[in-house]
């Protein structure tokens, strides 16, 4: 993204060496509450807890949904996609994370750190694939980002991973249908569209799928998957090469894990009723 941001937009930058910079008036709250501190803490946690690389990245903060949508348009999003995606709290790109601060300012410390971590993983995904989005599948981008954000939040002593996982998967106790086919969650426009089409909690679905891959193949294999998009646009081939199985085979394993997870959540929730 190479947009020129309007006057009054706050930019918080972090260089690879770890120096924080800000432009505009940033509300410097204690410890991890402020955006610069959250950004620095998350990047440190990437290295210390997960062995992930640092990245030159900026947080660009918009005051409300309308200005956030304008920011997406300035970044090159088509008008329809910008309008739909403006409902999100933030969107991570190659070197920039766009944040609807009007929403995120209401998050508590853990929620803000978790969101920053999630979006910075998206920035790393661009870095792994050579600076472009590539053709990597959105469900895996989202599921891996969510998984990493929980590990980071736990590492920083804010909320245990298991508590975050339980909260995310809790709504599965009420699902009436199976998961959305992964083939319908490949691109970002598909992901945005699916938010309004399906009642299935998509981030929970993506997390379950990504967690299954991590259990089977580990985090390095997922990084290797994203790195393959430096040289290919064939997402199914990249998946097979990175994880040693065809996507169709994984889909069957995921369907089984999904139903097992739903059953486990319902069993835990039943005594609470």
N, C-alpha and C positions, 0 to 999 in steps of 0.2 A: 504494500500500500504506500502510495507516495502523495497522499492528499495534503493540501495546505489547510490546516484547521483554522476555523474562524476565531476572531478575537474573543477572549473570555473563556475559551476552552482550556481546561487544565491538562497539561502534559506532565506525566511523571516518568522519568527515564531511568534505566539501570544499565550500566555498561558491564561488559563481561568480567572486568576486574572487580566489580562489586561496588562501584561508586554510585550513589543515588543523587539524582538531580531533579529539580522540579521547576516548572514555569507556571506562573499564575498563583493564585492564592489557594493553597492546600491546607485543609484543616488538620494540623498536626496533633493527633490524639496520642495518648500514651501507648507505649509498647507496640503491639501488633495491630492496633486499631487503625492507625493512619495508613493511607495507601503506600507511601514510600517504604514504611517499615514492613508492611505486609509483603510487598514485592521483594525486598531484600531478604526477608526471612524465608520466603518460599524458595527463592533461588538457592539459598544456602542449604535448605532441606533437600532439594533435588540432588545436590552433590553428596551430602552427608548420609542421607537415609537410603537413597536409591541409586547412587552412582550415575545420575543423569548429568549431562553437561549444562553449563550456564549458557545464556543467550543474551545478546543485545536486544532489548525489548522496551517499548514504551507503553504505559497505560494512558489512554486518552479518555478523559472523563467528560461525559455530557450531562447536563443538568436535568433532562427529562426525556420522555420517549420521542417527542417531536425532534429535538436536537439530535438524539441518537439516530433516528431515521435519516436525518440530513447527513450525519457522519457516515452512515453506511453508503448513501448515495455518492458522497465525495470520495469514498474508497473504491467506487466502481461497481457496487451492487446494482443490478437492475431494479427499477422502481418497485415492481410487484414483490420481489424477494426482500428488498429493503423494508417495505411496509410490513410484511409478515414477520421478518426477523427482528423488527424493532420491539417485539414483545419479549425478547430475551433480555436477561440482565446484563449480558456481556457476550462479545464474540472475539475470539482470538485469531490473529493472522500471523503472517511470517515474522514481522518485526513490531507489530502493533496489536495491543489488546484494546478494543473499544468497549467502554463501560458506561452503562446507563446509571450514573451515580445517583439519580433521583430515586432509583430502586435500591441500589446496593448500599447507599448510606443508611438505610434502615436495617441492614443486616447486623447481627451481633459480630463480635470479633471472630469467632470460629467460622461463621458463615461467610464473612468477607475473605478470610484467608483461604477457605476451601474454594471459593469462586475464583480467586486470583490463581490458585494452583491449577485448577481445572483448565482455565484459559491459557495459562503459560504452557501446559502440556500441548495444547494445539499449536502454539508457536514452535515448540520443539519438533512437532510432527512435520511442520514445514521445513525446519532445519534438517531433519533426517532425510527428507526427500529432495534435498538440494535447493531449497528456497521456494519451491512451488507446492501447491496443494496436491498435485498429482491425482491419481485415480484411486487412492486408498479409500476403503469403505467407511462411510460416516458412522455406522453403528460401532465399529471397532475404534474409530477415533474418539467417539464419545465415551464408550465404555472404559477404555484405557485411561482417558483423562479423569473420569470419575474415580476409578480405582486409585490412581496416583494421588489425587487430591485428598482422599481419605487417609492414605499413608502419611502424607505431609502433615495433615491436621493432627494426626496422632503423634507424629514425631515432635511437633512443636508443643505438645502437652496440653492441647485444647480439648479434643474429644477423642475417645478410643475408636479405632477402626470398626470394631464390632458394633458399636452403638450407631455409628453412621450407616453402616450396612443394614442394620435392623430397621432404622428409620426409612431408608430408601426402599427396602423390599416390603415394608408393612402393607402398602396398598395392594400388593398381590393377593392378599386374602379376599379381596372383593372383585377380582377380575372374573368376567363371565366367559371370556373367549381365550383362545390360544394366543401366542405371540404373533406380532406382525412379521410376515416373511422377511428374512434378512435381505433378500433381493429387492425389496421395496424401500430399503434404508441405506442404499449405496452412496448416493450423492447428497450434498447439502440441501439442494432444493427438495429432494424427496424427504429428507429428515424434517424440514420445516413444514412441508405439506402434511406429513403424517401426524404432526402434533395436533392438527385439527380434525383429522379423519378418523383416528382410532382412539378408543378409550383405554387401551393398554398403556401402562406407564412406560414410555420408551426408554427413559434413562435407566430404569430398573432392568429392563430387558437387555439393554446394551451392557450394563454392568455384569449381569449374570453371564452373558456370552464372553465378555472379555476375561472375567475371573476364571472361567472354564479354560480358556486358552492359556492363561498364566499358570494355572495348576498343571496343565499338560506339557507346556513347552517353556515357560518362564518368560521373564521380562526381556532378556536379550533377543529372544525370537521375535517378539513384537517390534522391537526397535529395528531388527533386520527386515521385517516386513515393510515398514515405512521406508527404509533405505532403498528398497528395490524400486521405488517409484522415481528414483533418479534416472532410470533407464527404461522403464516400461510403463505402459498405460493399461496393461492387461491385469485387472485386479484379481481375477480368479487364478491366473497363473502365478502371480506374486504370492497369493495365499498358499497355494500348494507348495511352492518352493520354500517359503518361510517356515511353514508348520508341518510339512511332510504328510499332508492329507488334502484331498480334494474338498472344495467348499461343500459339495453335496453331502459328503461323509460327515463333515463338521455339523451341518444343519441337522442331521439326525441325532448326533450326540447332544447338540444344544436343545433340541425339542425334548429329549429325555430329561436333561438337567432342568429345563424350565418347569416341567410338570413336577419334578421332585421338589424344586424350590417352592413352588406354589403350595404343594401339600405340606411342606415343613412350616411355612409361614402360617397357614391356616391352623395347623395343629398347635402352634404356639399361641395364636390369637384366640382360639376357642375358649380357653379357661378365663380369658379377660372379659368375655361378654356377660 
